[in-house]
Amino acid sequence: METFNEYHLDPQQFPFLHRLQDNWQAIRDEFTYFDRNASDEELSFTYEVLGPKSKTIKTKGKSKYSAFGILFQGKFIEEYIKLHQIEYSDRTTNEASERALALREKFFPNLAKAIAQVNAIEDNLLRNVYFGTFHPGLDIKLHVNYNPHMNRGYLGLIVPEGDIAMKICHDNLHWHEGKFMV
């Protein structure tokens, strides 16, 4: 039985999540295709340029967490790069923006469509969308979401068998493919 509290919210409270949850297999397949078929240059660009720059999440020991996003602060990454005129040591702002758009269109059209549909209902309802990979043995240090106006949703795409859970306060929340945790 699922229990919900002030930190673990019932995903049914957020009907807009159904658009993503209903497309979870297509989104998973896009990620899997990207992971298996992206060139070394595409992978490097994705994790270096599209990866989160926040230092909020720190891991313990030698465990690893890798992530990249396609939506930041309600904007697709290529729009975000241009809007904020983000500078890079090895490419111009326009080159980075064009490359990000090309990768999004090549690898993640279903996810982008689902995001656009949700954000068309209510402008910028979805603020950030990332793919995060929690590698075996990952233990993320305690951290707090200091924004009381934002909830974080996690959609399980590839969940190995076993006791795979995220501990929020004293509750272990078990991951399930195709299901959200908020």
MDTraj code that builds the backbone (N, CA, C; nanometers):
import mdtraj as md
import numpy as np

residues = "MET GLU THR PHE ASN GLU TYR HIS LEU ASP PRO GLN GLN PHE PRO PHE LEU HIS ARG LEU GLN ASP ASN TRP GLN ALA ILE ARG ASP GLU PHE THR TYR PHE ASP ARG ASN ALA SER ASP GLU GLU LEU SER PHE THR TYR GLU VAL LEU GLY PRO LYS SER LYS THR ILE LYS THR LYS GLY LYS SER LYS TYR SER ALA PHE GLY ILE LEU PHE GLN GLY LYS PHE ILE GLU GLU TYR ILE LYS LEU HIS GLN ILE GLU TYR SER ASP ARG THR THR ASN GLU ALA SER GLU ARG ALA LEU ALA LEU ARG GLU LYS PHE PHE PRO ASN LEU ALA LYS ALA ILE ALA GLN VAL ASN ALA ILE GLU ASP ASN LEU LEU ARG ASN VAL TYR PHE GLY THR PHE HIS PRO GLY LEU ASP ILE LYS LEU HIS VAL ASN TYR ASN PRO HIS MET ASN ARG GLY TYR LEU GLY LEU ILE VAL PRO GLU GLY ASP ILE ALA MET LYS ILE CYS HIS ASP ASN LEU HIS TRP HIS GLU GLY LYS PHE MET VAL".split()
xyz = np.array([
    [0.0821, -0.1172, 0.0000],
    [0.0000, 0.0000, 0.0000],
    [0.0876, 0.1250, 0.0000],
    [0.0549, 0.2206, -0.0851],
    [0.1303, 0.3450, -0.0915],
    [0.0893, 0.4346, 0.0241],
    [0.1859, 0.4961, 0.0860],
    [0.1566, 0.5963, 0.1877],
    [0.2055, 0.7302, 0.1350],
    [0.1323, 0.8339, 0.1651],
    [0.1686, 0.9661, 0.1195],
    [0.1753, 1.0579, 0.2401],
    [0.2664, 1.1535, 0.2338],
    [0.2833, 1.2492, 0.3420],
    [0.3261, 1.3824, 0.2817],
    [0.3743, 1.4751, 0.3628],
    [0.4104, 1.6060, 0.3092],
    [0.5299, 1.6006, 0.2143],
    [0.6076, 1.4928, 0.2177],
    [0.7238, 1.4800, 0.1304],
    [0.7013, 1.3832, 0.0152],
    [0.6085, 1.2944, 0.0298],
    [0.5772, 1.1958, -0.0742],
    [0.4309, 1.2154, -0.1102],
    [0.4083, 1.2792, -0.2248],
    [0.2735, 1.3165, -0.2659],
    [0.2154, 1.2134, -0.3613],
    [0.0863, 1.2010, -0.3611],
    [0.0171, 1.1098, -0.4510],
    [0.0234, 1.1655, -0.5932],
    [0.0859, 1.0944, -0.6871],
    [0.0954, 1.1432, -0.8250],
    [-0.0399, 1.1717, -0.8894],
    [-0.1465, 1.1090, -0.8390],
    [-0.2794, 1.1326, -0.8952],
    [-0.3253, 1.2773, -0.8734],
    [-0.2612, 1.3487, -0.7820],
    [-0.2922, 1.4898, -0.7602],
    [-0.2486, 1.5769, -0.8785],
    [-0.1660, 1.5205, -0.9654],
    [-0.1062, 1.5959, -1.0754],
    [-0.1439, 1.5311, -1.2084],
    [-0.2672, 1.5535, -1.2554],
    [-0.3145, 1.4837, -1.3755],
    [-0.2299, 1.5088, -1.5008],
    [-0.1581, 1.6201, -1.5048],
    [-0.0739, 1.6466, -1.6217],
    [0.0388, 1.5448, -1.6356],
    [0.0731, 1.4749, -1.5276],
    [0.1775, 1.3730, -1.5349],
    [0.1349, 1.2525, -1.6184],
    [0.0035, 1.2355, -1.6354],
    [-0.0451, 1.1215, -1.7143],
    [0.0097, 1.1253, -1.8563],
    [0.0264, 1.2440, -1.9126],
    [0.0784, 1.2565, -2.0504],
    [0.2169, 1.1931, -2.0606],
    [0.3004, 1.2146, -1.9608],
    [0.4335, 1.1539, -1.9609],
    [0.4267, 1.0062, -1.9243],
    [0.3477, 0.9753, -1.8222],
    [0.3381, 0.8362, -1.7780],
    [0.2791, 0.7471, -1.8870],
    [0.1813, 0.7990, -1.9603],
    [0.1205, 0.7205, -2.0687],
    [0.2193, 0.6930, -2.1819],
    [0.3238, 0.7742, -2.1913],
    [0.4245, 0.7598, -2.2975],
    [0.5575, 0.7084, -2.2433],
    [0.5573, 0.6495, -2.1257],
    [0.6827, 0.6129, -2.0619],
    [0.7647, 0.5144, -2.1439],
    [0.6993, 0.4210, -2.2126],
    [0.7759, 0.3224, -2.2904],
    [0.8445, 0.3870, -2.4096],
    [0.7774, 0.4788, -2.4764],
    [0.8389, 0.5499, -2.5891],
    [0.9551, 0.6365, -2.5391],
    [0.9369, 0.6996, -2.4239],
    [1.0435, 0.7815, -2.3661],
    [1.1615, 0.6931, -2.3266],
    [1.1330, 0.5790, -2.2646],
    [1.2393, 0.4838, -2.2287],
    [1.3128, 0.4366, -2.3531],
    [1.2373, 0.4046, -2.4584],
    [1.2991, 0.3571, -2.5813],
    [1.3872, 0.4638, -2.6446],
    [1.3450, 0.5905, -2.6349],
    [1.4295, 0.6990, -2.6868],
    [1.5604, 0.7074, -2.6091],
    [1.5525, 0.6985, -2.4775],
    [1.6743, 0.7028, -2.3965],
    [1.7644, 0.5840, -2.4292],
    [1.7069, 0.4658, -2.4370],
    [1.7852, 0.3456, -2.4666],
    [1.8513, 0.3570, -2.6038],
    [1.7766, 0.4044, -2.7028],
    [1.8327, 0.4229, -2.8374],
    [1.9476, 0.5238, -2.8325],
    [1.9270, 0.6343, -2.7628],
    [2.0320, 0.7351, -2.7483],
    [2.1558, 0.6740, -2.6837],
    [2.1371, 0.6046, -2.5734],
    [2.2480, 0.5471, -2.4981],
    [2.3289, 0.4479, -2.5813],
    [2.2614, 0.3747, -2.6681],
    [2.3293, 0.2717, -2.7487],
    [2.3830, 0.3234, -2.8813],
    [2.3246, 0.4315, -2.9334],
    [2.3573, 0.4724, -3.0702],
    [2.4212, 0.6095, -3.0845],
    [2.4210, 0.6891, -2.9807],
    [2.4837, 0.8211, -2.9911],
    [2.6344, 0.8039, -3.0069],
    [2.6926, 0.8894, -3.0887],
    [2.8377, 0.8857, -3.1080],
    [2.9065, 0.9331, -2.9803],
    [3.0359, 0.9079, -2.9699],
    [3.1111, 0.9546, -2.8536],
    [3.1003, 1.1065, -2.8407],
    [3.1039, 1.1770, -2.9531],
    [3.0926, 1.3231, -2.9507],
    [2.9551, 1.3660, -2.9022],
    [2.8504, 1.2970, -2.9471],
    [2.7144, 1.3292, -2.9024],
    [2.6975, 1.3027, -2.7527],
    [2.7512, 1.1918, -2.7052],
    [2.7441, 1.1603, -2.5623],
    [2.8201, 1.2635, -2.4797],
    [2.9403, 1.2966, -2.5238],
    [3.0212, 1.3945, -2.4526],
    [2.9500, 1.5294, -2.4454],
    [2.8990, 1.5761, -2.5580],
    [2.8266, 1.7037, -2.5616],
    [2.7057, 1.6985, -2.4685],
    [2.6312, 1.5919, -2.4762],
    [2.5089, 1.5800, -2.3970],
    [2.5369, 1.5897, -2.2482],
    [2.6318, 1.5115, -2.1995],
    [2.6569, 1.5108, -2.0553],
    [2.7329, 1.6345, -2.0077],
    [2.8145, 1.6944, -2.0945],
    [2.8893, 1.8141, -2.0546],
    [2.8055, 1.9408, -2.0663],
    [2.7336, 1.9560, -2.1767],
    [2.6596, 2.0796, -2.2017],
    [2.5175, 2.0730, -2.1467],
    [2.4520, 1.9590, -2.1598],
    [2.3132, 1.9469, -2.1167],
    [2.2994, 1.8912, -1.9754],
    [2.4105, 1.8602, -1.9128],
    [2.4072, 1.8075, -1.7771],
    [2.3794, 1.9160, -1.6750],
    [2.3208, 1.8785, -1.5612],
    [2.2905, 1.9790, -1.4589],
    [2.4184, 2.0376, -1.4005],
    [2.4155, 2.1649, -1.3750],
    [2.5311, 2.2328, -1.3171],
    [2.5155, 2.2523, -1.1670],
    [2.4005, 2.2123, -1.1152],
    [2.3722, 2.2282, -0.9731],
    [2.4639, 2.1385, -0.8912],
    [2.5071, 2.1890, -0.7802],
    [2.5904, 2.1100, -0.6884],
    [2.5062, 2.0551, -0.5733],
    [2.3730, 2.0602, -0.5894],
    [2.2826, 2.0147, -0.4845],
    [2.3022, 1.8663, -0.4555],
    [2.3108, 1.7862, -0.5604],
    [2.3192, 1.6416, -0.5412],
    [2.4664, 1.6011, -0.5351],
    [2.5051, 1.5487, -0.4216],
    [2.6404, 1.4984, -0.4038],
    [2.6287, 1.3507, -0.3678],
    [2.7190, 1.2730, -0.4192],
    [2.7142, 1.1298, -0.3920],
    [2.8175, 1.0941, -0.2858],
    [2.7944, 0.9818, -0.2212],
    [2.8865, 0.9330, -0.1196],
    [2.9797, 0.8308, -0.1835],
    [3.1038, 0.8312, -0.1440],
    [3.1997, 0.7322, -0.1921],
    [3.2247, 0.7446, -0.3413],
    [3.2400, 0.6307, -0.4056],
    [3.2726, 0.6287, -0.5482],
    [3.1503, 0.6024, -0.6340],
    [3.0337, 0.6094, -0.5756],
    [2.9114, 0.5857, -0.6514],
    [2.8949, 0.6951, -0.7554],
    [2.8110, 0.6691, -0.8545],
    [2.8012, 0.7594, -0.9676],
    [2.6556, 0.7897, -1.0019],
    [2.6349, 0.9136, -1.0382],
    [2.5058, 0.9623, -1.0864],
    [2.5366, 1.0425, -1.2118],
    [2.4670, 1.0124, -1.3200],
    [2.4862, 1.0923, -1.4413],
    [2.3497, 1.1396, -1.4887],
    [2.3481, 1.2592, -1.5455],
    [2.2202, 1.3160, -1.5868],
    [2.2404, 1.4160, -1.6992],
    [2.1326, 1.4369, -1.7722],
    [2.1268, 1.5451, -1.8705],
    [1.9807, 1.5813, -1.8878],
    [1.9582, 1.7029, -1.9293],
    [1.8215, 1.7504, -1.9425],
    [1.7911, 1.8053, -2.0799],
    [1.6614, 1.8132, -2.1082],
    [1.6203, 1.8793, -2.2321],
    [1.5275, 1.9969, -2.2043],
    [1.4900, 2.0156, -2.0780],
    [1.4047, 2.1286, -2.0407],
    [1.4615, 2.1909, -1.9132],
    [1.4881, 2.3228, -1.9182],
    [1.5409, 2.3965, -1.8044],
    [1.4565, 2.5215, -1.7841],
    [1.4080, 2.5405, -1.6649],
    [1.3287, 2.6579, -1.6293],
    [1.2167, 2.6846, -1.7306],
    [1.1533, 2.5766, -1.7758],
    [1.0395, 2.5872, -1.8667],
    [1.0753, 2.6063, -2.0125],
    [1.2027, 2.6032, -2.0455],
    [1.2469, 2.6230, -2.1841],
    [1.3232, 2.4993, -2.2304],
    [1.3017, 2.4627, -2.3566],
    [1.3858, 2.3577, -2.4114],
    [1.5299, 2.4072, -2.4068],
    [1.6224, 2.3157, -2.3889],
    [1.7613, 2.3520, -2.3620],
    [1.8190, 2.4476, -2.4660],
    [1.7861, 2.4279, -2.5932],
    [1.8436, 2.5171, -2.6946],
    [1.7929, 2.6603, -2.6789],
    [1.6682, 2.6756, -2.6346],
    [1.6126, 2.8090, -2.6086],
    [1.6772, 2.8693, -2.4840],
    [1.6965, 2.7869, -2.3840],
    [1.7584, 2.8312, -2.2589],
    [1.9011, 2.8809, -2.2841],
    [1.9783, 2.8063, -2.3630],
    [2.1161, 2.8451, -2.3952],
    [2.1178, 2.9829, -2.4613],
    [2.0293, 3.0040, -2.5594],
    [2.0246, 3.1338, -2.6296],
    [1.9751, 3.2454, -2.5381],
    [1.8672, 3.2195, -2.4648],
    [1.8092, 3.3223, -2.3781],
    [1.9108, 3.3758, -2.2783],
    [1.9893, 3.2855, -2.2207],
    [2.0859, 3.3244, -2.1183],
    [2.2261, 3.3465, -2.1744],
    [2.2396, 3.3377, -2.3076],
    [2.3688, 3.3605, -2.3734],
    [2.4818, 3.2865, -2.3018],
    [2.4596, 3.1578, -2.2804],
    [2.5573, 3.0759, -2.2099],
    [2.6817, 3.0609, -2.2979],
    [2.7951, 3.0824, -2.2386],
    [2.9221, 3.0750, -2.3109],
    [2.9931, 2.9443, -2.2798],
    [3.0610, 2.8922, -2.3792],
    [3.1364, 2.7682, -2.3677],
    [3.2770, 2.7927, -2.4187],
    [3.3706, 2.7178, -2.3656],
    [3.5101, 2.7387, -2.4050],
    [3.5386, 2.6896, -2.5456],
    [3.4642, 2.5921, -2.5935],
    [3.4962, 2.5310, -2.7229],
    [3.3882, 2.5477, -2.8292],
    [3.2850, 2.6307, -2.8035],
    [3.1807, 2.6532, -2.9040],
    [3.1071, 2.7816, -2.8704],
    [3.0476, 2.8431, -2.9716],
    [2.9705, 2.9642, -2.9482],
    [2.8343, 2.9278, -2.8900],
    [2.7664, 3.0272, -2.8387],
    [2.6315, 3.0083, -2.7865],
    [2.5410, 2.9513, -2.8947],
    [2.5467, 3.0088, -3.0154],
    [2.4613, 2.9608, -3.1248],
    [2.4948, 2.8181, -3.1646],
    [2.6242, 2.7829, -3.1685],
    [2.6627, 2.6455, -3.2022],
    [2.6089, 2.5469, -3.0987],
    [2.6209, 2.5818, -2.9711],
    [2.5714, 2.4935, -2.8648],
    [2.4203, 2.4786, -2.8745],
    [2.3502, 2.5887, -2.8992],
    [2.2049, 2.5856, -2.9103],
    [2.1613, 2.4996, -3.0287],
    [2.2241, 2.5181, -3.1430],
    [2.1903, 2.4396, -3.2627],
    [2.2184, 2.2916, -3.2416],
    [2.3292, 2.2600, -3.1761],
    [2.3652, 2.1197, -3.1496],
    [2.2646, 2.0563, -3.0534],
    [2.2249, 2.1308, -2.9504],
    [2.1266, 2.0797, -2.8548],
    [1.9931, 2.0518, -2.9235],
    [1.9499, 2.1420, -3.0097],
    [1.8249, 2.1227, -3.0842],
    [1.8346, 1.9993, -3.1735],
    [1.9458, 1.9849, -3.2443],
    [1.9632, 1.8699, -3.3333],
    [1.9575, 1.7384, -3.2556],
    [2.0212, 1.7338, -3.1405],
    [2.0182, 1.6121, -3.0588],
    [1.8785, 1.5837, -3.0058],
    [1.8097, 1.6870, -2.9612],
    [1.6727, 1.6682, -2.9105],
    [1.5822, 1.6150, -3.0205],
    [1.5922, 1.6741, -3.1396],
    [1.5077, 1.6293, -3.2509],
    [1.5434, 1.4882, -3.2965],
    [1.6710, 1.4553, -3.2936],
    [1.7171, 1.3240, -3.3394],
    [1.6795, 1.2124, -3.2415],
    [1.6981, 1.2380, -3.1128],
    [1.6858, 1.1304, -3.0151],
    [1.5600, 1.1350, -2.9281],
    [1.4986, 1.2525, -2.9087],
    [1.3928, 1.2627, -2.8094],
    [1.2653, 1.3307, -2.8596],
    [1.2179, 1.2968, -2.9792],
    [1.0977, 1.3643, -3.0309],
    [0.9710, 1.3326, -2.9512],
    [0.9556, 1.2110, -2.9027],
    [0.8352, 1.1764, -2.8259],
    [0.8318, 1.2483, -2.6914],
    [0.9450, 1.2531, -2.6241],
    [0.9512, 1.3243, -2.4972],
    [0.9242, 1.4729, -2.5191],
    [0.9853, 1.5317, -2.6200],
    [0.9644, 1.6744, -2.6483],
    [0.8179, 1.7029, -2.6789],
    [0.7536, 1.6137, -2.7532],
    [0.6118, 1.6315, -2.7853],
    [0.5263, 1.6249, -2.6593],
    [0.5546, 1.5290, -2.5719],
    [0.4779, 1.5162, -2.4473],
    [0.4971, 1.6392, -2.3584],
    [0.6191, 1.6893, -2.3497],
    [0.6464, 1.8103, -2.2717],
    [0.5692, 1.9278, -2.3298],
    [0.5753, 1.9445, -2.4614],
    [0.5061, 2.0559, -2.5271],
    [0.3554, 2.0480, -2.5035],
    [0.3002, 1.9281, -2.5063],
    [0.1563, 1.9123, -2.4834],
    [0.1193, 1.9501, -2.3405],
    [0.1988, 1.9080, -2.2426],
    [0.1716, 1.9437, -2.1033],
    [0.1843, 2.0943, -2.0848],
    [0.2912, 2.1524, -2.1369],
    [0.3141, 2.2953, -2.1169],
    [0.2198, 2.3825, -2.1994],
    [0.1524, 2.3254, -2.2973],
    [0.0512, 2.4002, -2.3726],
    [-0.0777, 2.4138, -2.2906],
    [-0.1025, 2.3170, -2.2031],
    [-0.2213, 2.3209, -2.1175],
    [-0.2086, 2.4358, -2.0175],
    [-0.0948, 2.4416, -1.9530],
    [-0.0662, 2.5500, -1.8590],
    [0.0793, 2.5891, -1.8812],
    [0.1003, 2.7117, -1.9238],
    [0.2324, 2.7580, -1.9647],
    [0.3393, 2.7256, -1.8603],
    [0.4391, 2.6527, -1.9049],
    [0.5565, 2.6202, -1.8235],
    [0.5249, 2.5462, -1.6946],
    [0.4242, 2.4619, -1.6979],
    [0.3925, 2.3793, -1.5817],
    [0.5102, 2.2885, -1.5486],
    [0.5657, 2.2269, -1.6523],
    [0.6888, 2.1491, -1.6349],
    [0.8051, 2.2468, -1.6465],
    [0.8925, 2.2468, -1.5482],
    [1.0037, 2.3418, -1.5462],
    [1.1350, 2.2781, -1.5882],
    [1.1621, 2.1579, -1.5404],
    [1.2889, 2.0910, -1.5695],
    [1.2597, 1.9444, -1.5992],
    [1.3201, 1.8930, -1.7045],
    [1.3047, 1.7514, -1.7382],
    [1.4443, 1.6960, -1.7672],
    [1.4826, 1.5984, -1.6857],
    [1.6139, 1.5356, -1.6950],
    [1.5995, 1.3850, -1.7096],
    [1.7009, 1.3262, -1.7700],
    [1.7225, 1.1823, -1.7592],
    [1.8312, 1.1665, -1.6551],
    [1.8058, 1.0900, -1.5528],
    [1.9068, 1.0640, -1.4510],
    [1.9328, 0.9152, -1.4421],
    [2.0583, 0.8795, -1.4348],
    [2.0968, 0.7399, -1.4205],
    [2.1615, 0.7223, -1.2845],
    [2.0996, 0.6392, -1.2030],
    [2.1542, 0.6062, -1.0727],
    [2.2294, 0.4743, -1.0909],
    [2.3595, 0.4800, -1.0830],
    [2.4414, 0.3605, -1.1043],
    [2.4427, 0.2745, -0.9781],
    [2.4761, 0.1442, -0.9919],
    [2.4716, 0.0532, -0.8768],
    [2.5481, 0.1076, -0.7566],
    [2.4851, 0.0921, -0.6405],
    [2.5476, 0.1347, -0.5167],
    [2.5347, 0.2835, -0.4876],
    [2.4578, 0.3545, -0.5674],
    [2.4468, 0.4992, -0.5497],
    [2.3845, 0.5332, -0.4153],
    [2.4462, 0.6237, -0.3463],
    [2.3939, 0.6760, -0.2211],
    [2.4077, 0.8272, -0.2289],
    [2.2967, 0.8959, -0.2465],
    [2.2988, 1.0410, -0.2595],
    [2.2861, 1.1021, -0.1210],
    [2.3721, 1.1976, -0.0930],
    [2.3673, 1.2639, 0.0373],
    [2.2349, 1.3362, 0.0541],
    [2.1930, 1.3476, 0.1785],
    [2.0704, 1.4167, 0.2118],
    [2.0733, 1.5571, 0.1524],
    [1.9670, 1.5926, 0.0854],
    [1.9526, 1.7285, 0.0337],
    [1.8056, 1.7665, 0.0392],
    [1.7805, 1.8948, 0.0360],
    [1.6457, 1.9468, 0.0550],
    [1.6078, 2.0345, -0.0626],
    [1.4836, 2.0235, -0.1052],
    [1.4295, 2.1137, -0.2063],
    [1.3843, 2.2396, -0.1329],
    [1.4548, 2.3485, -0.1530],
    [1.4241, 2.4710, -0.0803],
    [1.3176, 2.5557, -0.1492],
    [1.2648, 2.5108, -0.2605],
    [1.1621, 2.5856, -0.3320],
    [1.0255, 2.5283, -0.2953],
    [0.9488, 2.5979, -0.2125],
    [0.8196, 2.5433, -0.1694],
    [0.7148, 2.5422, -0.2802],
    [0.7451, 2.6017, -0.3930],
    [0.6514, 2.6079, -0.5054],
    [0.6820, 2.5028, -0.6117],
    [0.7740, 2.4137, -0.5839],
    [0.8138, 2.3146, -0.6832],
    [0.8146, 2.1757, -0.6204],
    [0.7575, 2.0820, -0.6925],
    [0.7647, 1.9412, -0.6543],
    [0.8501, 1.8702, -0.7573],
    [0.9128, 1.7637, -0.7171],
    [0.9953, 1.6845, -0.8078],
    [0.9254, 1.5524, -0.8355],
    [0.9126, 1.5215, -0.9628],
    [0.8531, 1.3955, -1.0033],
    [0.9593, 1.3059, -1.0636],
    [0.9525, 1.1795, -1.0323],
    [1.0471, 1.0810, -1.0829],
    [0.9688, 0.9710, -1.1518],
    [0.9958, 0.9519, -1.2796],
    [0.9291, 0.8481, -1.3590],
    [1.0280, 0.7357, -1.3830],
    [0.9971, 0.6179, -1.3320],
    [1.0859, 0.5034, -1.3511],
    [1.0810, 0.4556, -1.4953],
    [1.1958, 0.4554, -1.5618],
    [1.2023, 0.4092, -1.7008],
    [1.2677, 0.2723, -1.7116],
    [1.3812, 0.2551, -1.6459],
    [1.4522, 0.1266, -1.6450],
    [1.4853, 0.0979, -1.4990],
    [1.4160, 0.0009, -1.4425],
    [1.4336, -0.0311, -1.3008],
    [1.4785, -0.1757, -1.2906],
    [1.6007, -0.1978, -1.2430],
    [1.6474, -0.3363, -1.2278],
    [1.5651, -0.4111, -1.1230],
    [1.5684, -0.5410, -1.1311],
    [1.4985, -0.6212, -1.0313],
    [1.5691, -0.6075, -0.8976],
    [1.4932, -0.6231, -0.7927],
    [1.5510, -0.6155, -0.6593],
    [1.4840, -0.5074, -0.5783],
    [1.5419, -0.4803, -0.4645],
    [1.4874, -0.3827, -0.3715],
    [1.5441, -0.2453, -0.4066],
    [1.4859, -0.1829, -0.5080],
    [1.5339, -0.0540, -0.5582],
    [1.4416, 0.0536, -0.5029],
    [1.4963, 0.1380, -0.4164],
    [1.4122, 0.2367, -0.3495],
    [1.4884, 0.3668, -0.3282],
    [1.4108, 0.4701, -0.3042],
    [1.4629, 0.6003, -0.2664],
    [1.4059, 0.6286, -0.1276],
    [1.4918, 0.6666, -0.0350],
    [1.4453, 0.6929, 0.1005],
    [1.4170, 0.8420, 0.1141],
    [1.2931, 0.8727, 0.1470],
    [1.2526, 1.0102, 0.1723],
    [1.2099, 1.0146, 0.3189],
    [1.2825, 1.0906, 0.3981],
    [1.2638, 1.0918, 0.5434],
    [1.2760, 0.9484, 0.5935],
    [1.1695, 0.8907, 0.6417],
    [1.1790, 0.7538, 0.6943],
    [1.1103, 0.6517, 0.6042],
    [1.0612, 0.6969, 0.4880],
    [0.9880, 0.6067, 0.3984],
    [1.0767, 0.5615, 0.2829],
    [1.0764, 0.4324, 0.2562],
    [1.1406, 0.3802, 0.1359],
    [1.0381, 0.3804, 0.0241],
    [1.0657, 0.4555, -0.0810],
    [0.9766, 0.4616, -0.1963],
    [1.0363, 0.3742, -0.3052],
    [0.9673, 0.2691, -0.3399],
    [1.0189, 0.1737, -0.4368],
    [0.9890, 0.2189, -0.5790],
    [1.0911, 0.2067, -0.6619],
    [1.0792, 0.2431, -0.8024],
    [1.0009, 0.1360, -0.8766],
    [0.9189, 0.1798, -0.9720],
    [0.8446, 0.0900, -1.0593],
    [0.8480, 0.1492, -1.2006],
    [0.8746, 0.0635, -1.2977],
    [0.8765, 0.1123, -1.4353],
    [0.7403, 0.1653, -1.4732],
    [0.7413, 0.2834, -1.5360],
    [0.6180, 0.3446, -1.5846],
    [0.5373, 0.4153, -1.4788],
    [0.5902, 0.4281, -1.3583],
    [0.5165, 0.4912, -1.2491],
    [0.5926, 0.6117, -1.1957],
    [0.5172, 0.7145, -1.1576],
    [0.5754, 0.8347, -1.0986],
    [0.5823, 0.8254, -0.9480],
    [0.6847, 0.8891, -0.8934],
    [0.6925, 0.9243, -0.7524],
    [0.7022, 1.0767, -0.7499],
    [0.6298, 1.1410, -0.6607],
    [0.6351, 1.2873, -0.6486],
    [0.6677, 1.3211, -0.5046],
])
top = md.Topology()
chain = top.add_chain()
for i, resn in enumerate(residues, 1):
    res = top.add_residue(resn, chain, resSeq=i)
    for name in ("N", "CA", "C"):
        top.add_atom(name, md.element.get_by_symbol(name[0]), res)
traj = md.Trajectory(xyz[None], top)
